[in-house]
Amino acid sequence: MKMVVTEMEFKNIRKLSLLKISFSNSNGNVYKNSFIMMGNGTGKTTALTLIRGLFDGTAETWNSDKIRSFKPQEGEADKGEFSIVTKFDERIYKYFLKLDYSNGTAKISCTTAVHGGHETSRRFPDSVKDLFTKEFVRRFVFDGEQAPKALDNESNEAEEAIKYLYRLDAVDEIIKMNERILRQIQDSEDGAAGTDQSVSNLRSRKSKVDKNITRLEERIQEINSLIDAETIEMGRIEAQVKEIDKKFEVLNNEKTAVIETRASIRGEMNECISKIVSNIKSPYLVNNVLCERMKTLGENMTRLKLPKTISKDFFKELAEETTCICGRDIRNEEKVAILENAERYLGSDQQSVLNNIKSNLIGCEYNDTMYTLFESLDDLDVKAKKAEDNYADIEDKLTKAGGEEAERLRNDLKAINEHIGELKGEKKSIESKDDTDPNLNEDNNLHHAKKESGRLENEIAKATRTNEALKKKKIIEYLLNKIRIESTVRLKTDIIAKTNAKLRNVIKDDVIEIETIDRFIHLKGKTGASEGQTLSIAYCFLGTMFEEAELEFPFIIDSPCGKMDFAKRRAVAEILPKMFNQMISFVMSAEVEQFADQFYTLDNTQFITVIAEANQEEVKVHTGIDYFDTYQRTHKEDE
Amino acid sequence: MHFKMAQDVRTYFGSIMNQGGSHGSDDKNKFIMFDAYYCCALIGMAKCEIDSDDTNMHDIIQGYPGPYRDSKAYIAGLLIATEAKRKGIEMQNPLLENVMLEYLTSEDDTLLTDQGVKTLNAYSLRGARLLQDLMPDKPTSREEFLLQFNLAMNMYSKQ
């Protein structure tokens, strides 16, 4: 793609109330070289600032002071406009920078036939739309005074120029984007890091928990089998015991009778206890001393006329009156005294409590109900103990009658019963689904282990997804870095060779050769170069890069020669036209001799002189070599 | 204000308590904790002694449990009569009214002020200590507890 600038227009910008510069000839073809000589104070630096601000979009971020600095000193214009018409191949794009001096704002817009008219922002053809960054634009809208930076050992300019002109910065952008995508995936998976280590840790934890589940399930099977076996064994032993017991029917009948007696005593005892517990709630029935104490209180409450019929409420009401019932005045002093003393009396609500208590206490009568019940309980307790003794005796007799065999069998039965109880307890604990029991965990409880396994499964799934993404991100990052490094190395090798070839044509009075580009340009066998040599090296370097680029850009340059000697000027004048399809050069008068004048004989070149007349605010534009050449001869000493 | 019991006293009565929850039906013949609290309070009041140590006291219940609601006037009356005796106030002394002002209120369903409940807690704790003196081992059956309670009441009310 080829980009050219066909027109620039200034409206109400400093001394430029209206200036239109066309870069096309009468046939509509773009001049290959345009030299614009602007006298002191006519706005050369302003022009370069506006071009950059418009192309890279930074104009919209300028502060209000900077924007108002473009306002014409004379006149009442409160708005200014700068526009550039460009062609990308044959497609025309016109860019506007509108300056509002009242508000101190700048707005960029554009018109293009391609996109159907006016756009509210900058718009470029799709293939170059991402190129117009600040870094890129300042390399084709170039300040000649910045050229020496390529050789400055405190600057990265040479490395940066390669990076931005060959869009290697896009690789950094892709790396950052890659990082952002990974973070989004990690965030969507609750922040799972996804490292190999974290996935491995999770897997080994889950494996351990799953082994627990298998172990616990196997243990339940084992317990079930053991219970079944023990139950069968118990049945077998019970049958044997029964067989032995049959032989001792009399003793067994006695045993049955004792069991019945014991149950009967227990029943009577429960009934007795229920009655005691019921009666105990009436404390006057529990003990005659307590009863007497309660009754005495009730009687004395009556004797003391408690609660008093005059309540606290009466005195409170009295305190609000102005005259007492005795006819005396109740002043503030009396009121305070009445209210203080009222606290010694019960409130009417407390009186009702006292009346309730008094009526209950007066009715308290102790009787021997509880005494009888406790006597019975004591008697039943003795009987119950005796029944227990009888039972133990008979068991003992049966054991002795059955001999050692019966005793052994009973002991076995007892042991089996206990074992079954333990097994059932263990099984219950393993199968419990009680989440609140602090003793249960993934090692001893199936429910906890399954829950933990499920949780780890989810964690692994999350970590695996992020792990995949992490691996892909690392591969992409590796490849991108490799692309960047290898591209940079190859580009540098190529650029060095081609720049050196140009240098041999430009600098003939010395041997200047680039050895390496590492942050800045390193010269072979030299630690520095003269100012003129430095400019020559910079242009050859820059020219090589633009020459090699797939996209052809115009080269808009301010002060291209600086202090370059005549021989080098001529050489640069020879190579610059070869490097760029369009060069727009803002020059000072002193830069014409042996540089701009080298283009006088070339076709397709235009010369424009923009001057400010003495004592006049308006600038004047003169086109053609004659005025341009004459003006430089008469004014070159001014600068 | 809660009726309170010392933690070690709760543990002491653990074997004869209805544990509630899924095992509640198995323990239907056992006591609720307030039964033990109340019996201990009766022992303390029989001896007219309190134990005001309030360290390690734990809440049992706020207000009387259902079976005791009809007893609240008796318990309040017994507390007033016992406090008057403990403080050496004759029953005919008009100062008795001050005791009532301190311990009784219509604003609580127990008829007792916070101070009243606190004092009843102190009688219960003292009663528990007296019972533990008589029966150092934990009671294992209701009958064992009730017989010892009866013994304690008879012994201490006569002192």
Chai-1 contact restraints between the chains, C-beta under 6 A:
chainA,res_idxA,chainB,res_idxB,connection_type,confidence,min_distance_angstrom,max_distance_angstrom,comment,restraint_id
A,I273,B,R142,contact,1.0,0.0,6.0,A-B,restraint_1
A,I276,B,L146,contact,1.0,0.0,6.0,A-B,restraint_2
A,K281,B,Y68,contact,1.0,0.0,6.0,A-B,restraint_3
A,K281,B,S71,contact,1.0,0.0,6.0,A-B,restraint_4
A,P283,B,Y74,contact,1.0,0.0,6.0,A-B,restraint_5
A,P283,B,L78,contact,1.0,0.0,6.0,A-B,restraint_6
A,N287,B,M153,contact,1.0,0.0,6.0,A-B,restraint_7
A,N287,B,S157,contact,1.0,0.0,6.0,A-B,restraint_8
A,V289,B,S157,contact,1.0,0.0,6.0,A-B,restraint_9
A,R293,B,A81,contact,1.0,0.0,6.0,A-B,restraint_10
A,M294,B,G77,contact,1.0,0.0,6.0,A-B,restraint_11
A,M294,B,L78,contact,1.0,0.0,6.0,A-B,restraint_12
A,M294,B,A81,contact,1.0,0.0,6.0,A-B,restraint_13
A,T296,B,M91,contact,1.0,0.0,6.0,A-B,restraint_14
A,L297,B,G77,contact,1.0,0.0,6.0,A-B,restraint_15
A,L297,B,A81,contact,1.0,0.0,6.0,A-B,restraint_16
A,N300,B,M91,contact,1.0,0.0,6.0,A-B,restraint_17
A,N300,B,Q92,contact,1.0,0.0,6.0,A-B,restraint_18
A,L306,B,E97,contact,1.0,0.0,6.0,A-B,restraint_19
A,D349,B,S106,contact,1.0,0.0,6.0,A-B,restraint_20
A,Q350,B,S106,contact,1.0,0.0,6.0,A-B,restraint_21
A,V353,B,L104,contact,1.0,0.0,6.0,A-B,restraint_22
A,V353,B,S106,contact,1.0,0.0,6.0,A-B,restraint_23
A,V353,B,L111,contact,1.0,0.0,6.0,A-B,restraint_24
A,N356,B,A73,contact,1.0,0.0,6.0,A-B,restraint_25
A,I357,B,A73,contact,1.0,0.0,6.0,A-B,restraint_26
A,I357,B,A76,contact,1.0,0.0,6.0,A-B,restraint_27
A,I357,B,G77,contact,1.0,0.0,6.0,A-B,restraint_28
A,N360,B,A73,contact,1.0,0.0,6.0,A-B,restraint_29
A,N360,B,Y74,contact,1.0,0.0,6.0,A-B,restraint_30
A,L361,B,G77,contact,1.0,0.0,6.0,A-B,restraint_31
A,F374,B,N150,contact,1.0,0.0,6.0,A-B,restraint_32
A,L377,B,E143,contact,1.0,0.0,6.0,A-B,restraint_33
A,D381,B,E143,contact,1.0,0.0,6.0,A-B,restraint_34
